[in-house]
Amino acid sequence: MKRTIPVLLLVILMLMLLLGACSSGAKEASTSPNAKKALFVGGGNGDPFLIQRLKTLGFEVNAKADSEVTAEDAKNAGLIYISYTAKATQIGTKLAAATAPIIYSNAKAAVVHNLLKSEDQAGTFVHENGLKSIDIVDKKHPIADGFSGNVEVFSKIGNSSFATPTIKATIVASAPGEPGKGTIIAFEKGTADTNGKPLPARQVFYYVFHDSETKINENGWKLFDAMVKWAAS
């Protein structure tokens, strides 16, 4: 009897290892093969900085001009970034059926995709009226990444955009002293868009605008990384 106990323990241990391996395999199988593939729609001078950052975060980036992007490109992406340099008229509804999370630094595209009701809900701070910092409105949101209060996000004054959502959303950050002018706005999966249809994935409105990528400082990149992580998760 004494000899059988070690044998039983060995059998139990082997079964536990086998079950663990099966569980790990099932988890890996459930992960989309496109999870780390990003579709970047744009073509401006500052876009390479954002593309490189996405690559640093482990994404394989498919960069397409607004006139070239197709619905098929969206099907093969785990994350979509629409730059302010992309023309909404060129994109049209080609990405409307996309099920991947989308980050918009393009208000017109957000309108076309029913995230914003009209361009009247958005605006810009440019040139001498640009921003150097933003206010964290919801410091508990994962995108805030531990920041609170006023945070400098540019090394010098940069061009920025803002939006005021009318559908359910979380304004994570805003223009300084203007909490209604969201500079980072998070939309959860399932939220009804302006047409009442549920969003198929998380969406984010992002403030970087008009060649300000070169001015993003360490704080700004940390917020960018947290935004991408939240959207893609």
C-alpha positions as CSV (number, residue, x, y, z in Angstrom):
1,M,0.0,0.0,0.0
2,K,2.8,2.3,0.9
3,R,4.4,1.9,-2.6
4,T,1.1,2.7,-4.3
5,I,0.9,6.2,-2.7
6,P,3.8,7.7,-4.6
7,V,2.5,6.2,-7.8
8,L,-0.9,7.8,-7.2
9,L,0.6,11.1,-6.4
10,L,2.7,10.9,-9.7
11,V,-0.5,10.1,-11.7
12,I,-2.4,13.0,-10.1
13,L,0.5,15.4,-10.8
14,M,0.7,14.3,-14.5
15,L,-3.1,14.8,-14.8
16,M,-2.8,18.3,-13.4
17,L,0.0,19.2,-15.8
18,L,-2.1,17.8,-18.7
19,L,-5.2,19.8,-17.7
20,G,-3.1,22.9,-17.3
21,A,-1.6,22.5,-20.8
22,C,-5.1,22.0,-22.3
23,S,-6.4,25.1,-20.6
24,S,-3.4,27.1,-21.8
25,G,-3.9,25.8,-25.3
26,A,-7.6,26.7,-25.2
27,K,-6.8,30.3,-24.1
28,E,-4.2,30.7,-26.9
29,A,-6.7,29.3,-29.4
30,S,-9.3,31.9,-28.3
31,T,-7.0,34.8,-29.0
32,S,-7.6,36.3,-32.4
33,P,-4.7,35.9,-34.8
34,N,-5.2,39.6,-35.8
35,A,-5.0,40.9,-32.2
36,K,-1.5,42.4,-32.8
37,K,-2.2,43.7,-36.3
38,A,-3.0,47.4,-36.6
39,L,-4.5,49.2,-39.6
40,F,-3.3,52.8,-39.8
41,V,-5.2,55.1,-42.1
42,G,-3.5,58.3,-43.0
43,G,-0.4,59.6,-44.8
44,G,0.7,62.9,-43.2
45,N,4.2,64.0,-42.1
46,G,3.6,63.2,-38.5
47,D,2.0,59.7,-39.0
48,P,5.4,57.8,-39.0
49,F,5.9,58.7,-35.3
50,L,2.6,57.1,-34.3
51,I,3.2,54.1,-36.6
52,Q,6.6,53.6,-35.0
53,R,5.0,53.8,-31.5
54,L,2.5,51.1,-32.4
55,K,5.3,48.9,-33.6
56,T,7.1,49.5,-30.3
57,L,3.9,48.3,-28.6
58,G,4.2,45.0,-30.6
59,F,1.8,45.7,-33.4
60,E,2.3,44.7,-37.0
61,V,1.2,47.9,-38.8
62,N,-0.5,48.0,-42.2
63,A,-0.4,51.7,-43.2
64,K,-2.9,52.7,-45.9
65,A,-3.8,56.0,-47.5
66,D,-7.4,57.0,-47.2
67,S,-8.1,56.3,-50.9
68,E,-6.5,52.9,-50.8
69,V,-8.0,51.4,-47.6
70,T,-10.6,48.7,-48.1
71,A,-13.1,46.8,-45.9
72,E,-10.9,43.8,-46.3
73,D,-8.1,45.6,-44.6
74,A,-10.3,46.2,-41.6
75,K,-11.2,42.5,-41.4
76,N,-7.6,41.7,-41.0
77,A,-6.9,44.2,-38.2
78,G,-7.1,43.9,-34.4
79,L,-6.9,47.7,-34.0
80,I,-7.7,50.6,-36.4
81,Y,-6.2,54.1,-36.1
82,I,-7.7,56.9,-38.3
83,S,-5.3,59.8,-38.5
84,Y,-6.5,63.4,-38.8
85,T,-4.6,63.4,-42.2
86,A,-7.1,61.0,-43.7
87,K,-10.0,62.5,-45.6
88,A,-13.4,61.2,-44.4
89,T,-14.8,61.6,-47.9
90,Q,-12.1,59.2,-49.2
91,I,-12.7,56.7,-46.4
92,G,-16.5,56.9,-46.7
93,T,-18.2,53.9,-45.2
94,K,-15.4,51.4,-46.1
95,L,-14.7,50.9,-42.4
96,A,-18.3,51.1,-41.2
97,A,-18.6,47.4,-40.8
98,A,-15.3,47.0,-38.9
99,T,-15.5,45.0,-35.7
100,A,-12.0,46.0,-34.4
101,P,-11.5,48.8,-31.9
102,I,-11.0,52.2,-33.6
103,I,-9.0,55.2,-32.4
104,Y,-10.0,58.5,-34.1
105,S,-7.9,61.6,-34.3
106,N,-10.2,62.6,-37.1
107,A,-13.6,64.1,-36.1
108,K,-15.0,64.0,-39.6
109,A,-14.5,60.2,-39.8
110,A,-16.0,59.9,-36.3
111,V,-19.1,61.6,-37.7
112,V,-19.3,59.3,-40.7
113,H,-19.0,56.3,-38.4
114,N,-21.8,57.7,-36.1
115,L,-19.5,58.2,-33.1
116,L,-20.2,61.9,-33.2
117,K,-23.5,63.4,-34.4
118,S,-22.0,66.3,-36.3
119,E,-18.8,68.3,-36.8
120,D,-20.4,70.9,-34.6
121,Q,-19.5,68.6,-31.7
122,A,-15.8,69.0,-32.4
123,G,-13.2,71.7,-32.7
124,T,-9.4,72.5,-32.6
125,F,-6.8,74.4,-30.7
126,V,-4.2,75.4,-33.2
127,H,-1.1,77.5,-33.8
128,E,-0.8,80.2,-31.1
129,N,-4.0,78.9,-29.5
130,G,-2.7,75.3,-29.3
131,L,-2.3,73.3,-26.1
132,K,0.7,72.2,-24.1
133,S,-1.3,70.3,-21.4
134,I,-4.6,68.6,-20.9
135,D,-6.7,68.1,-17.7
136,I,-7.4,64.5,-16.5
137,V,-11.1,64.4,-15.9
138,D,-11.4,60.7,-14.9
139,K,-8.3,59.7,-13.1
140,K,-9.7,56.3,-12.3
141,H,-10.0,55.3,-16.0
142,P,-7.3,52.9,-17.2
143,I,-6.3,55.4,-20.0
144,A,-5.4,58.0,-17.4
145,D,-2.6,55.6,-16.4
146,G,-2.3,57.1,-12.9
147,F,-2.2,60.7,-14.0
148,S,-4.4,63.3,-12.4
149,G,-4.9,67.1,-12.6
150,N,-3.2,69.1,-15.3
151,V,-0.7,67.1,-17.3
152,E,1.8,68.5,-19.9
153,V,1.6,66.2,-22.9
154,F,3.7,68.3,-25.4
155,S,7.2,69.6,-25.1
156,K,6.0,72.9,-26.6
157,I,2.6,74.2,-27.7
158,G,0.9,71.7,-30.1
159,N,-2.2,71.6,-32.2
160,S,-5.0,69.6,-30.6
161,S,-8.6,68.7,-31.3
162,F,-11.5,68.1,-29.0
163,A,-15.0,66.8,-29.1
164,T,-18.2,66.9,-27.0
165,P,-20.0,63.5,-27.1
166,T,-23.8,63.2,-27.1
167,I,-23.8,59.4,-26.7
168,K,-22.7,57.6,-23.6
169,A,-19.0,58.0,-23.2
170,T,-16.2,58.8,-20.7
171,I,-14.3,62.0,-21.0
172,V,-10.9,60.8,-19.7
173,A,-9.1,64.1,-20.4
174,S,-10.2,67.6,-21.6
175,A,-8.9,71.0,-22.6
176,P,-7.5,72.8,-19.6
177,G,-10.4,74.3,-17.6
178,E,-13.0,73.1,-20.0
179,P,-14.2,69.6,-18.9
180,G,-16.8,69.5,-21.7
181,K,-14.2,69.7,-24.4
182,G,-12.9,66.1,-24.4
183,T,-9.4,65.5,-25.7
184,I,-9.4,61.8,-24.9
185,I,-12.9,60.2,-25.0
186,A,-13.5,56.5,-24.3
187,F,-16.5,54.7,-25.8
188,E,-17.3,51.2,-24.4
189,K,-18.2,48.3,-26.6
190,G,-22.0,47.9,-26.8
191,T,-22.7,51.7,-26.4
192,A,-25.4,52.9,-28.7
193,D,-24.0,55.1,-31.5
194,T,-25.8,58.1,-32.9
195,N,-28.1,55.8,-34.9
196,G,-28.8,53.6,-31.9
197,K,-26.7,50.7,-33.1
198,P,-24.3,49.1,-30.5
199,L,-20.6,49.7,-31.1
200,P,-18.9,46.4,-32.0
201,A,-15.8,47.2,-30.1
202,R,-14.2,49.9,-27.9
203,Q,-13.6,53.3,-29.6
204,V,-11.5,56.3,-28.6
205,F,-11.4,60.0,-29.7
206,Y,-7.8,61.2,-29.5
207,Y,-6.6,64.8,-29.5
208,V,-3.2,64.8,-31.4
209,F,-3.7,67.0,-34.5
210,H,-1.9,68.6,-37.4
211,D,1.8,67.5,-37.2
212,S,2.1,67.7,-33.4
213,E,3.4,64.1,-33.1
214,T,7.0,65.4,-32.9
215,K,6.1,67.4,-29.8
216,I,4.7,64.6,-27.7
217,N,6.6,64.2,-24.5
218,E,7.0,61.2,-22.2
219,N,3.7,61.9,-20.4
220,G,1.9,62.1,-23.8
221,W,3.4,58.8,-25.0
222,K,2.4,57.1,-21.7
223,L,-1.2,58.2,-22.3
224,F,-1.0,57.1,-25.9
225,D,0.2,53.6,-24.8
226,A,-2.5,53.3,-22.2
227,M,-5.1,54.4,-24.7
228,V,-4.0,51.8,-27.2
229,K,-3.8,49.1,-24.5
230,W,-7.4,49.9,-23.3
231,A,-8.9,50.0,-26.8
232,A,-7.3,46.8,-27.9
233,S,-8.2,44.8,-24.7
